[in-house]
Amino acid sequence: MNKQELEQQVEILQKSNDKMLRFVFDLRKFIDTNLQPFRDGIADYEDERNRGILSVLNCLVEKFNQHSRLKIEPLPQYKCKVIKFRVYKGGNDE
């Protein structure tokens, strides 16, 4: 390979690297944006769809954190569980 061919290869690799870097930042932005309603407590945790979305987002966060220096704080899974409390009647029976 001569110098010109090597420069072309380097240019191709740089473009590929730039595209991957943009993809990583876009993925991080997507995850952060979609986790925000859960972080703010706006999302309804009793809705099956929201629990499924949170599970998928947490899985993406786990995979993202394994392969990136830029870490995303995952949400605890306990928020997805619906806790049913017993209601006892009380008060005065007059």
Secondary structure, 3 states (H helix, E strand, C coil): CCHHHHHHHHHHHHHHHHHHHHHHHHHHHHHHHHHHHHHCCCCCCCCHHHHHHHHHHHHHHHHHHHHCCCCCCCCCHHHHCCCCCCCCCCCCCC
